[in-house]
Amino acid sequence: MFKHILVPVDGSSTSQLAVEKAVGLAKAFGSRVTAIFVIDPYPFTGVGTDFAYGQAEYLNAATAEANAAIAAAKAMIEKAGVTVDTAVIEAHAAWRGVVQAAESAQADLIVMGSHGRSGLEKLVLGSVTQAVLSHTHLPVLVVRD
């Protein structure tokens, strides 16, 4: 039914749950999996010019975090005996990176976690999952923590 599953990861326990669900589906359907981490190279756009963290420092830290999250996801998926590709993607807004990666990889399912934020926290931090749901035509399995 599903030949190619895309699973965005961010290193959180919720994304680990999504990886576990993706692995289960991949084993059931004989699917391959692509795990991605999306880095927004300009997260401070519109905040102003006086921020303590410089662009180069941010990108170095984000890349290190991305590599660690991807390595953990890859190890988990390979341990289960499922074929996996990985990528660290740069995109302005994480949801755009997820949608574009799914389209370019020709995935037929996105499995992703949702932290279940609401109220002010959702307003401030946004909801990548909600934006993906709003902008893709692919089926999306949302895994809640």
N, CA, C and O atoms as a GROMACS GRO file, in nm:
protein
  580
    1MET      N    1   0.081  -0.119   0.000
    1MET     CA    2   0.000   0.000   0.000
    1MET      C    3   0.086   0.126   0.000
    1MET      O    4   0.065   0.215  -0.083
    2PHE      N    5   0.183   0.136   0.091
    2PHE     CA    6   0.275   0.249   0.095
    2PHE      C    7   0.413   0.199   0.055
    2PHE      O    8   0.467   0.108   0.117
    3LYS      N    9   0.469   0.259  -0.048
    3LYS     CA   10   0.600   0.216  -0.097
    3LYS      C   11   0.714   0.299  -0.038
    3LYS      O   12   0.826   0.249  -0.022
    4HIS      N   13   0.685   0.425  -0.006
    4HIS     CA   14   0.789   0.516   0.041
    4HIS      C   15   0.732   0.607   0.150
    4HIS      O   16   0.641   0.686   0.125
    5ILE      N   17   0.787   0.596   0.269
    5ILE     CA   18   0.740   0.673   0.384
    5ILE      C   19   0.844   0.778   0.420
    5ILE      O   20   0.962   0.747   0.435
    6LEU      N   21   0.799   0.902   0.434
    6LEU     CA   22   0.886   1.010   0.478
    6LEU      C   23   0.857   1.037   0.625
    6LEU      O   24   0.741   1.050   0.665
    7VAL      N   25   0.962   1.044   0.706
    7VAL     CA   26   0.944   1.072   0.848
    7VAL      C   27   1.039   1.186   0.889
    7VAL      O   28   1.160   1.167   0.898
    8PRO      N   29   0.981   1.305   0.914
    8PRO     CA   30   1.062   1.416   0.963
    8PRO      C   31   1.096   1.394   1.110
    8PRO      O   32   1.010   1.352   1.188
    9VAL      N   33   1.220   1.422   1.148
    9VAL     CA   34   1.261   1.406   1.288
    9VAL      C   35   1.318   1.537   1.340
    9VAL      O   36   1.367   1.620   1.263
   10ASP      N   37   1.309   1.554   1.471
   10ASP     CA   38   1.367   1.673   1.534
   10ASP      C   39   1.444   1.639   1.662
   10ASP      O   40   1.485   1.728   1.736
   11GLY      N   41   1.462   1.510   1.686
   11GLY     CA   42   1.536   1.467   1.805
   11GLY      C   43   1.451   1.452   1.929
   11GLY      O   44   1.501   1.408   2.033
   12SER      N   45   1.324   1.488   1.922
   12SER     CA   46   1.236   1.480   2.038
   12SER      C   47   1.183   1.338   2.058
   12SER      O   48   1.192   1.254   1.969
   13SER      N   49   1.129   1.314   2.176
   13SER     CA   50   1.069   1.183   2.202
   13SER      C   51   0.948   1.160   2.112
   13SER      O   52   0.918   1.046   2.076
   14THR      N   53   0.878   1.266   2.076
   14THR     CA   54   0.763   1.253   1.987
   14THR      C   55   0.807   1.210   1.847
   14THR      O   56   0.740   1.128   1.784
   15SER      N   57   0.918   1.263   1.799
   15SER     CA   58   0.963   1.220   1.666
   15SER      C   59   1.016   1.077   1.672
   15SER      O   60   1.008   1.006   1.572
   16GLN      N   61   1.069   1.034   1.786
   16GLN     CA   62   1.110   0.894   1.800
   16GLN      C   63   0.989   0.802   1.791
   16GLN      O   64   0.997   0.693   1.733
   17LEU      N   65   0.877   0.844   1.849
   17LEU     CA   66   0.753   0.767   1.837
   17LEU      C   67   0.708   0.758   1.691
   17LEU      O   68   0.662   0.654   1.645
   18ALA      N   69   0.724   0.869   1.618
   18ALA     CA   70   0.688   0.869   1.476
   18ALA      C   71   0.778   0.774   1.398
   18ALA      O   72   0.731   0.704   1.308
   19VAL      N   73   0.905   0.770   1.432
   19VAL     CA   74   0.998   0.677   1.366
   19VAL      C   75   0.954   0.533   1.393
   19VAL      O   76   0.954   0.450   1.302
   20GLU      N   77   0.916   0.504   1.516
   20GLU     CA   78   0.869   0.369   1.549
   20GLU      C   79   0.746   0.332   1.468
   20GLU      O   80   0.736   0.219   1.418
   21LYS      N   81   0.652   0.424   1.453
   21LYS     CA   82   0.531   0.398   1.372
   21LYS      C   83   0.568   0.378   1.226
   21LYS      O   84   0.515   0.289   1.159
   22ALA      N   85   0.660   0.462   1.175
   22ALA     CA   86   0.703   0.449   1.036
   22ALA      C   87   0.769   0.314   1.012
   22ALA      O   88   0.747   0.251   0.909
   23VAL      N   89   0.848   0.269   1.107
   23VAL     CA   90   0.914   0.138   1.096
   23VAL      C   91   0.810   0.028   1.093
   23VAL      O   92   0.819  -0.064   1.010
   24GLY      N   93   0.712   0.034   1.180
   24GLY     CA   94   0.606  -0.067   1.181
   24GLY      C   95   0.532  -0.074   1.049
   24GLY      O   96   0.505  -0.182   0.997
   25LEU      N   97   0.498   0.042   0.995
   25LEU     CA   98   0.430   0.046   0.865
   25LEU      C   99   0.520  -0.004   0.754
   25LEU      O  100   0.476  -0.078   0.666
   26ALA      N  101   0.646   0.036   0.757
   26ALA     CA  102   0.741  -0.006   0.654
   26ALA      C  103   0.758  -0.158   0.654
   26ALA      O  104   0.765  -0.221   0.548
   27LYS      N  105   0.764  -0.216   0.771
   27LYS     CA  106   0.775  -0.362   0.780
   27LYS      C  107   0.649  -0.430   0.729
   27LYS      O  108   0.656  -0.534   0.662
   28ALA      N  109   0.534  -0.374   0.762
   28ALA     CA  110   0.407  -0.434   0.720
   28ALA      C  111   0.387  -0.426   0.569
   28ALA      O  112   0.332  -0.518   0.509
   29PHE      N  113   0.431  -0.316   0.507
   29PHE     CA  114   0.406  -0.295   0.365
   29PHE      C  115   0.529  -0.314   0.277
   29PHE      O  116   0.520  -0.302   0.155
   30GLY      N  117   0.644  -0.344   0.338
   30GLY     CA  118   0.766  -0.358   0.259
   30GLY      C  119   0.812  -0.224   0.202
   30GLY      O  120   0.869  -0.219   0.094
   31SER      N  121   0.788  -0.118   0.275
   31SER     CA  122   0.821   0.017   0.229
   31SER      C  123   0.964   0.054   0.261
   31SER      O  124   1.028  -0.006   0.348
   32ARG      N  125   1.014   0.153   0.189
   32ARG     CA  126   1.139   0.213   0.229
   32ARG      C  127   1.107   0.343   0.302
   32ARG      O  128   0.998   0.398   0.287
   33VAL      N  129   1.201   0.390   0.380
   33VAL     CA  130   1.179   0.507   0.464
   33VAL      C  131   1.286   0.611   0.434
   33VAL      O  132   1.403   0.578   0.414
   34THR      N  133   1.245   0.736   0.432
   34THR     CA  134   1.339   0.847   0.428
   34THR      C  135   1.316   0.931   0.553
   34THR      O  136   1.206   0.979   0.577
   35ALA      N  137   1.421   0.948   0.631
   35ALA     CA  138   1.416   1.032   0.751
   35ALA      C  139   1.484   1.164   0.718
   35ALA      O  140   1.593   1.166   0.662
   36ILE      N  141   1.416   1.275   0.752
   36ILE     CA  142   1.473   1.406   0.724
   36ILE      C  143   1.472   1.493   0.849
   36ILE      O  144   1.393   1.473   0.941
   37PHE      N  145   1.560   1.589   0.850
   37PHE     CA  146   1.563   1.695   0.952
   37PHE      C  147   1.568   1.824   0.874
   37PHE      O  148   1.652   1.841   0.785
   38VAL      N  149   1.478   1.917   0.905
   38VAL     CA  150   1.472   2.044   0.833
   38VAL      C  151   1.531   2.154   0.920
   38VAL      O  152   1.490   2.174   1.035
   39ILE      N  153   1.628   2.224   0.863
   39ILE     CA  154   1.688   2.341   0.929
   39ILE      C  155   1.637   2.466   0.859
   39ILE      O  156   1.645   2.477   0.737
   40ASP      N  157   1.585   2.558   0.937
   40ASP     CA  158   1.547   2.689   0.884
   40ASP      C  159   1.671   2.777   0.894
   40ASP      O  160   1.711   2.814   1.005
   41PRO      N  161   1.734   2.813   0.780
   41PRO     CA  162   1.860   2.888   0.787
   41PRO      C  163   1.842   3.032   0.834
   41PRO      O  164   1.939   3.098   0.871
   42TYR      N  165   1.720   3.082   0.833
   42TYR     CA  166   1.694   3.220   0.875
   42TYR      C  167   1.582   3.226   0.977
   42TYR      O  168   1.479   3.287   0.950
   43PRO      N  169   1.598   3.165   1.094
   43PRO     CA  170   1.489   3.159   1.190
   43PRO      C  171   1.460   3.294   1.256
   43PRO      O  172   1.355   3.311   1.318
   44PHE      N  173   1.551   3.388   1.245
   44PHE     CA  174   1.536   3.515   1.315
   44PHE      C  175   1.480   3.625   1.226
   44PHE      O  176   1.473   3.740   1.269
   45THR      N  177   1.439   3.593   1.105
   45THR     CA  178   1.386   3.694   1.014
   45THR      C  179   1.269   3.764   1.080
   45THR      O  180   1.175   3.700   1.128
   46GLY      N  181   1.275   3.895   1.082
   46GLY     CA  182   1.167   3.974   1.140
   46GLY      C  183   1.181   3.999   1.288
   46GLY      O  184   1.102   4.074   1.344
   47VAL      N  185   1.281   3.939   1.353
   47VAL     CA  186   1.299   3.958   1.497
   47VAL      C  187   1.377   4.086   1.525
   47VAL      O  188   1.362   4.146   1.631
   48GLY      N  189   1.460   4.128   1.431
   48GLY     CA  190   1.543   4.245   1.450
   48GLY      C  191   1.688   4.206   1.437
   48GLY      O  192   1.720   4.088   1.421
   49THR      N  193   1.775   4.302   1.444
   49THR     CA  194   1.916   4.274   1.422
   49THR      C  195   1.992   4.248   1.550
   49THR      O  196   2.107   4.205   1.545
   50ASP      N  197   1.933   4.273   1.664
   50ASP     CA  198   2.003   4.257   1.791
   50ASP      C  199   1.966   4.127   1.859
   50ASP      O  200   1.887   4.125   1.954
   51PHE      N  201   2.022   4.017   1.811
   51PHE     CA  202   2.002   3.891   1.879
   51PHE      C  203   2.138   3.835   1.917
   51PHE      O  204   2.237   3.855   1.847
   52ALA      N  205   2.140   3.765   2.030
   52ALA     CA  206   2.267   3.723   2.089
   52ALA      C  207   2.336   3.613   2.010
   52ALA      O  208   2.458   3.598   2.018
   53TYR      N  209   2.262   3.538   1.936
   53TYR     CA  210   2.316   3.423   1.866
   53TYR      C  211   2.341   3.460   1.721
   53TYR      O  212   2.246   3.496   1.651
   54GLY      N  213   2.462   3.454   1.674
   54GLY     CA  214   2.493   3.488   1.536
   54GLY      C  215   2.449   3.379   1.439
   54GLY      O  216   2.426   3.265   1.479
   55GLN      N  217   2.438   3.415   1.312
   55GLN     CA  218   2.392   3.322   1.210
   55GLN      C  219   2.483   3.201   1.198
   55GLN      O  220   2.434   3.088   1.192
   56ALA      N  221   2.612   3.221   1.196
   56ALA     CA  222   2.706   3.109   1.182
   56ALA      C  223   2.697   3.015   1.301
   56ALA      O  224   2.699   2.893   1.285
   57GLU      N  225   2.688   3.071   1.421
   57GLU     CA  226   2.677   2.988   1.541
   57GLU      C  227   2.547   2.908   1.541
   57GLU      O  228   2.544   2.790   1.576
   58TYR      N  229   2.439   2.976   1.500
   58TYR     CA  230   2.310   2.907   1.491
   58TYR      C  231   2.318   2.790   1.394
   58TYR      O  232   2.276   2.679   1.427
   59LEU      N  233   2.371   2.814   1.273
   59LEU     CA  234   2.378   2.707   1.173
   59LEU      C  235   2.466   2.592   1.218
   59LEU      O  236   2.435   2.476   1.191
   60ASN      N  237   2.577   2.622   1.285
   60ASN     CA  238   2.663   2.516   1.338
   60ASN      C  239   2.588   2.432   1.441
   60ASN      O  240   2.593   2.309   1.437
   61ALA      N  241   2.519   2.498   1.534
   61ALA     CA  242   2.444   2.426   1.636
   61ALA      C  243   2.328   2.347   1.575
   61ALA      O  244   2.303   2.233   1.613
   62ALA      N  245   2.258   2.408   1.479
   62ALA     CA  246   2.145   2.341   1.414
   62ALA      C  247   2.192   2.219   1.335
   62ALA      O  248   2.126   2.115   1.335
   63THR      N  249   2.305   2.232   1.268
   63THR     CA  250   2.359   2.120   1.191
   63THR      C  251   2.401   2.006   1.282
   63THR      O  252   2.378   1.889   1.251
   64ALA      N  253   2.463   2.039   1.394
   64ALA     CA  254   2.502   1.935   1.490
   64ALA      C  255   2.378   1.864   1.545
   64ALA      O  256   2.377   1.742   1.557
   65GLU      N  257   2.276   1.941   1.578
   65GLU     CA  258   2.150   1.882   1.628
   65GLU      C  259   2.086   1.795   1.521
   65GLU      O  260   2.036   1.686   1.551
   66ALA      N  261   2.086   1.843   1.398
   66ALA     CA  262   2.028   1.767   1.287
   66ALA      C  263   2.102   1.635   1.266
   66ALA      O  264   2.039   1.530   1.251
   67ASN      N  265   2.234   1.641   1.265
   67ASN     CA  266   2.313   1.519   1.244
   67ASN      C  267   2.290   1.417   1.355
   67ASN      O  268   2.282   1.297   1.328
   68ALA      N  269   2.278   1.464   1.479
   68ALA     CA  270   2.252   1.372   1.591
   68ALA      C  271   2.113   1.308   1.578
   68ALA      O  272   2.098   1.188   1.599
   69ALA      N  273   2.013   1.389   1.544
   69ALA     CA  274   1.877   1.336   1.531
   69ALA      C  275   1.866   1.238   1.416
   69ALA      O  276   1.800   1.134   1.427
   70ILE      N  277   1.930   1.270   1.304
   70ILE     CA  278   1.928   1.181   1.187
   70ILE      C  279   2.001   1.051   1.217
   70ILE      O  280   1.954   0.943   1.179
   71ALA      N  281   2.114   1.060   1.284
   71ALA     CA  282   2.191   0.939   1.318
   71ALA      C  283   2.110   0.847   1.408
   71ALA      O  284   2.110   0.725   1.390
   72ALA      N  285   2.040   0.904   1.506
   72ALA     CA  286   1.957   0.824   1.596
   72ALA      C  287   1.842   0.758   1.522
   72ALA      O  288   1.813   0.641   1.543
   73ALA      N  289   1.777   0.833   1.434
   73ALA     CA  290   1.665   0.778   1.357
   73ALA      C  291   1.714   0.668   1.263
   73ALA      O  292   1.651   0.563   1.251
   74LYS      N  293   1.827   0.693   1.196
   74LYS     CA  294   1.882   0.594   1.103
   74LYS      C  295   1.917   0.464   1.176
   74LYS      O  296   1.887   0.355   1.127
   75ALA      N  297   1.979   0.476   1.292
   75ALA     CA  298   2.015   0.357   1.370
   75ALA      C  299   1.891   0.278   1.410
   75ALA      O  300   1.890   0.155   1.402
   76MET      N  301   1.786   0.348   1.453
   76MET     CA  302   1.663   0.283   1.495
   76MET      C  303   1.597   0.210   1.377
   76MET      O  304   1.549   0.097   1.392
   77ILE      N  305   1.595   0.275   1.263
   77ILE     CA  306   1.530   0.217   1.145
   77ILE      C  307   1.610   0.099   1.090
   77ILE      O  308   1.552  -0.005   1.058
   78GLU      N  309   1.741   0.113   1.081
   78GLU     CA  310   1.825   0.004   1.031
   78GLU      C  311   1.822  -0.116   1.125
   78GLU      O  312   1.825  -0.230   1.080
   79LYS      N  313   1.817  -0.089   1.256
   79LYS     CA  314   1.812  -0.198   1.353
   79LYS      C  315   1.687  -0.284   1.332
   79LYS      O  316   1.688  -0.404   1.358
   80ALA      N  317   1.581  -0.221   1.284
   80ALA     CA  318   1.457  -0.294   1.256
   80ALA      C  319   1.460  -0.365   1.122
   80ALA      O  320   1.365  -0.435   1.086
   81GLY      N  321   1.569  -0.348   1.046
   81GLY     CA  322   1.582  -0.416   0.918
   81GLY      C  323   1.510  -0.348   0.803
   81GLY      O  324   1.477  -0.413   0.704
   82VAL      N  325   1.487  -0.217   0.815
   82VAL     CA  326   1.416  -0.143   0.712
   82VAL      C  327   1.516  -0.056   0.636
   82VAL      O  328   1.606   0.004   0.695
   83THR      N  329   1.499  -0.049   0.504
   83THR     CA  330   1.584   0.035   0.420
   83THR      C  331   1.554   0.182   0.448
   83THR      O  332   1.438   0.223   0.450
   84VAL      N  333   1.660   0.260   0.471
   84VAL     CA  334   1.641   0.402   0.505
   84VAL      C  335   1.739   0.490   0.431
   84VAL      O  336   1.856   0.456   0.415
   85ASP      N  337   1.689   0.604   0.386
   85ASP     CA  338   1.771   0.713   0.335
   85ASP      C  339   1.755   0.827   0.434
   85ASP      O  340   1.653   0.836   0.504
   86THR      N  341   1.854   0.913   0.442
   86THR     CA  342   1.845   1.027   0.533
   86THR      C  343   1.888   1.154   0.461
   86THR      O  344   1.962   1.150   0.363
   87ALA      N  345   1.839   1.266   0.512
   87ALA     CA  346   1.878   1.395   0.455
   87ALA      C  347   1.857   1.504   0.559
   87ALA      O  348   1.763   1.501   0.638
   88VAL      N  349   1.948   1.601   0.556
   88VAL     CA  350   1.930   1.725   0.631
   88VAL      C  351   1.900   1.830   0.525
   88VAL      O  352   1.977   1.849   0.431
   89ILE      N  353   1.788   1.897   0.542
   89ILE     CA  354   1.737   1.989   0.440
   89ILE      C  355   1.730   2.129   0.499
   89ILE      O  356   1.693   2.146   0.615
   90GLU      N  357   1.764   2.228   0.418
   90GLU     CA  358   1.744   2.367   0.458
   90GLU      C  359   1.621   2.420   0.387
   90GLU      O  360   1.608   2.405   0.266
   91ALA      N  361   1.532   2.483   0.463
   91ALA     CA  362   1.412   2.543   0.405
   91ALA      C  363   1.362   2.652   0.499
   91ALA      O  364   1.368   2.640   0.621
   92HIS      N  365   1.314   2.759   0.438
   92HIS     CA  366   1.256   2.866   0.519
   92HIS      C  367   1.118   2.817   0.564
   92HIS      O  368   1.023   2.815   0.485
   93ALA      N  369   1.108   2.779   0.687
   93ALA     CA  370   0.990   2.719   0.750
   93ALA      C  371   1.000   2.567   0.736
   93ALA      O  372   1.009   2.513   0.625
   94ALA      N  373   0.998   2.500   0.849
   94ALA     CA  374   1.014   2.355   0.852
   94ALA      C  375   0.908   2.283   0.770
   94ALA      O  376   0.938   2.185   0.702
   95TRP      N  377   0.785   2.330   0.775
   95TRP     CA  378   0.678   2.262   0.701
   95TRP      C  379   0.706   2.262   0.551
   95TRP      O  380   0.676   2.165   0.483
   96ARG      N  381   0.762   2.371   0.500
   96ARG     CA  382   0.795   2.376   0.357
   96ARG      C  383   0.898   2.269   0.322
   96ARG      O  384   0.888   2.204   0.218
   97GLY      N  385   0.997   2.253   0.408
   97GLY     CA  386   1.098   2.151   0.385
   97GLY      C  387   1.039   2.011   0.383
   97GLY      O  388   1.078   1.928   0.301
   98VAL      N  389   0.946   1.985   0.473
   98VAL     CA  390   0.881   1.854   0.479
   98VAL      C  391   0.800   1.828   0.352
   98VAL      O  392   0.812   1.722   0.291
   99VAL      N  393   0.718   1.924   0.314
   99VAL     CA  394   0.634   1.908   0.195
   99VAL      C  395   0.719   1.893   0.070
   99VAL      O  396   0.692   1.805  -0.013
  100GLN      N  397   0.821   1.977   0.055
  100GLN     CA  398   0.908   1.968  -0.063
  100GLN      C  399   0.986   1.836  -0.066
  100GLN      O  400   1.002   1.776  -0.172
  101ALA      N  401   1.034   1.792   0.050
  101ALA     CA  402   1.107   1.665   0.056
  101ALA      C  403   1.016   1.548   0.019
  101ALA      O  404   1.058   1.457  -0.053
  102ALA      N  405   0.895   1.549   0.067
  102ALA     CA  406   0.800   1.442   0.036
  102ALA      C  407   0.772   1.436  -0.114
  102ALA      O  408   0.768   1.328  -0.173
  103GLU      N  409   0.754   1.554  -0.174
  103GLU     CA  410   0.728   1.558  -0.318
  103GLU      C  411   0.849   1.514  -0.398
  103GLU      O  412   0.836   1.434  -0.492
  104SER      N  413   0.967   1.564  -0.364
  104SER     CA  414   1.085   1.530  -0.443
  104SER      C  415   1.126   1.384  -0.425
  104SER      O  416   1.182   1.323  -0.516
  105ALA      N  417   1.099   1.327  -0.308
  105ALA     CA  418   1.132   1.186  -0.284
  105ALA      C  419   1.023   1.093  -0.336
  105ALA      O  420   1.039   0.970  -0.335
  106GLN      N  421   0.914   1.150  -0.382
  106GLN     CA  422   0.797   1.074  -0.428
  106GLN      C  423   0.745   0.981  -0.320
  106GLN      O  424   0.708   0.866  -0.345
  107ALA      N  425   0.742   1.035  -0.198
  107ALA     CA  426   0.684   0.960  -0.086
  107ALA      C  427   0.534   0.951  -0.105
  107ALA      O  428   0.472   1.037  -0.168
  108ASP      N  429   0.475   0.845  -0.051
  108ASP     CA  430   0.330   0.835  -0.058
  108ASP      C  431   0.265   0.837   0.081
  108ASP      O  432   0.145   0.816   0.093
  109LEU      N  433   0.346   0.862   0.184
  109LEU     CA  434   0.295   0.879   0.320
  109LEU      C  435   0.396   0.959   0.400
  109LEU      O  436   0.517   0.937   0.388
  110ILE      N  437   0.346   1.051   0.481
  110ILE     CA  438   0.430   1.124   0.576
  110ILE      C  439   0.387   1.079   0.715
  110ILE      O  440   0.268   1.080   0.748
  111VAL      N  441   0.484   1.038   0.797
  111VAL     CA  442   0.457   1.002   0.936
  111VAL      C  443   0.534   1.100   1.022
  111VAL      O  444   0.657   1.106   1.016
  112MET      N  445   0.462   1.178   1.102
  112MET     CA  446   0.530   1.279   1.182
  112MET      C  447   0.464   1.298   1.317
  112MET      O  448   0.345   1.273   1.335
  113GLY      N  449   0.545   1.342   1.410
  113GLY     CA  450   0.496   1.366   1.544
  113GLY      C  451   0.434   1.502   1.559
  113GLY      O  452   0.461   1.594   1.482
  114SER      N  453   0.350   1.513   1.660
  114SER     CA  454   0.291   1.641   1.698
  114SER      C  455   0.304   1.653   1.848
  114SER      O  456   0.269   1.562   1.922
  115HIS      N  457   0.355   1.766   1.892
  115HIS     CA  458   0.377   1.787   2.034
  115HIS      C  459   0.249   1.824   2.109
  115HIS      O  460   0.248   1.829   2.232
  116GLY      N  461   0.142   1.850   2.035
  116GLY     CA  462   0.014   1.879   2.099
  116GLY      C  463   0.010   2.013   2.170
  116GLY      O  464  -0.061   2.029   2.269
  117ARG      N  465   0.086   2.109   2.119
  117ARG     CA  466   0.084   2.242   2.180
  117ARG      C  467  -0.049   2.310   2.153
  117ARG      O  468  -0.114   2.284   2.052
  118SER      N  469  -0.089   2.396   2.245
  118SER     CA  470  -0.211   2.473   2.224
  118SER      C  471  -0.194   2.611   2.286
  118SER      O  472  -0.096   2.639   2.354
  119GLY      N  473  -0.291   2.696   2.260
  119GLY     CA  474  -0.292   2.828   2.320
  119GLY      C  475  -0.173   2.913   2.278
  119GLY      O  476  -0.133   2.912   2.162
  120LEU      N  477  -0.117   2.986   2.374
  120LEU     CA  478  -0.008   3.078   2.348
  120LEU      C  479   0.117   3.006   2.296
  120LEU      O  480   0.187   3.056   2.209
  121GLU      N  481   0.143   2.887   2.352
  121GLU     CA  482   0.260   2.810   2.308
  121GLU      C  483   0.250   2.778   2.159
  121GLU      O  484   0.350   2.788   2.087
  122LYS      N  485   0.132   2.739   2.113
  122LYS     CA  486   0.114   2.709   1.971
  122LYS      C  487   0.128   2.836   1.888
  122LYS      O  488   0.186   2.834   1.779
  123LEU      N  489   0.075   2.947   1.940
  123LEU     CA  490   0.083   3.073   1.868
  123LEU      C  491   0.228   3.118   1.852
  123LEU      O  492   0.268   3.164   1.745
  124VAL      N  493   0.307   3.104   1.957
  124VAL     CA  494   0.446   3.148   1.955
  124VAL      C  495   0.533   3.051   1.876
  124VAL      O  496   0.612   3.094   1.792
  125LEU      N  497   0.520   2.923   1.900
  125LEU     CA  498   0.607   2.824   1.838
  125LEU      C  499   0.554   2.772   1.705
  125LEU      O  500   0.629   2.718   1.625
  126GLY      N  501   0.424   2.788   1.682
  126GLY     CA  502   0.365   2.739   1.558
  126GLY      C  503   0.344   2.589   1.563
  126GLY      O  504   0.377   2.523   1.661
  127SER      N  505   0.288   2.538   1.457
  127SER     CA  506   0.265   2.394   1.447
  127SER      C  507   0.310   2.348   1.309
  127SER      O  508   0.241   2.369   1.210
  128VAL      N  509   0.425   2.285   1.306
  128VAL     CA  510   0.477   2.233   1.180
  128VAL      C  511   0.381   2.129   1.124
  128VAL      O  512   0.352   2.128   1.005
  129THR      N  513   0.331   2.043   1.211
  129THR     CA  514   0.240   1.937   1.167
  129THR      C  515   0.114   1.995   1.105
  129THR      O  516   0.069   1.948   1.000
  130GLN      N  517   0.056   2.096   1.168
  130GLN     CA  518  -0.065   2.159   1.115
  130GLN      C  519  -0.039   2.220   0.978
  130GLN      O  520  -0.122   2.209   0.888
  131ALA      N  521   0.075   2.286   0.962
  131ALA     CA  522   0.108   2.346   0.834
  131ALA      C  523   0.130   2.240   0.726
  131ALA      O  524   0.088   2.258   0.612
  132VAL      N  525   0.194   2.128   0.762
  132VAL     CA  526   0.212   2.019   0.665
  132VAL      C  527   0.075   1.966   0.624
  132VAL      O  528   0.050   1.945   0.505
  133LEU      N  529  -0.013   1.943   0.720
  133LEU     CA  530  -0.147   1.895   0.689
  133LEU      C  531  -0.221   1.990   0.594
  133LEU      O  532  -0.299   1.946   0.509
  134SER      N  533  -0.197   2.118   0.610
  134SER     CA  534  -0.265   2.219   0.528
  134SER      C  535  -0.207   2.234   0.389
  134SER      O  536  -0.274   2.285   0.300
  135HIS      N  537  -0.082   2.190   0.368
  135HIS     CA  538  -0.014   2.218   0.242
  135HIS      C  539   0.025   2.096   0.161
  135HIS      O  540   0.088   2.110   0.056
  136THR      N  541  -0.008   1.977   0.204
  136THR     CA  542   0.025   1.859   0.125
  136THR      C  543  -0.102   1.786   0.086
  136THR      O  544  -0.205   1.793   0.153
  137HIS      N  545  -0.091   1.715  -0.025
  137HIS     CA  546  -0.203   1.631  -0.069
  137HIS      C  547  -0.179   1.485  -0.032
  137HIS      O  548  -0.263   1.398  -0.058
  138LEU      N  549  -0.064   1.458   0.029
  138LEU     CA  550  -0.031   1.322   0.070
  138LEU      C  551  -0.100   1.288   0.202
  138LEU      O  552  -0.131   1.377   0.281
  139PRO      N  553  -0.124   1.160   0.226
  139PRO     CA  554  -0.174   1.121   0.358
  139PRO      C  555  -0.066   1.148   0.462
  139PRO      O  556   0.053   1.128   0.436
  140VAL      N  557  -0.107   1.192   0.580
  140VAL     CA  558  -0.017   1.221   0.690
  140VAL      C  559  -0.067   1.147   0.813
  140VAL      O  560  -0.182   1.165   0.855
  141LEU      N  561   0.019   1.064   0.870
  141LEU     CA  562  -0.013   0.997   0.995
  141LEU      C  563   0.051   1.080   1.106
  141LEU      O  564   0.174   1.093   1.112
  142VAL      N  565  -0.031   1.136   1.194
  142VAL     CA  566   0.017   1.220   1.302
  142VAL      C  567   0.027   1.136   1.428
  142VAL      O  568  -0.071   1.075   1.472
  143VAL      N  569   0.146   1.133   1.486
  143VAL     CA  570   0.172   1.056   1.608
  143VAL      C  571   0.180   1.156   1.723
  143VAL      O  572   0.262   1.248   1.721
  144ARG      N  573   0.096   1.136   1.822
  144ARG     CA  574   0.092   1.227   1.938
  144ARG      C  575   0.174   1.169   2.052
  144ARG      O  576   0.186   1.047   2.067
  145ASP      N  577   0.231   1.261   2.131
  145ASP     CA  578   0.308   1.215   2.248
  145ASP      C  579   0.219   1.196   2.367
  145ASP      O  580   0.267   1.158   2.474
   0.00000   0.00000   0.00000
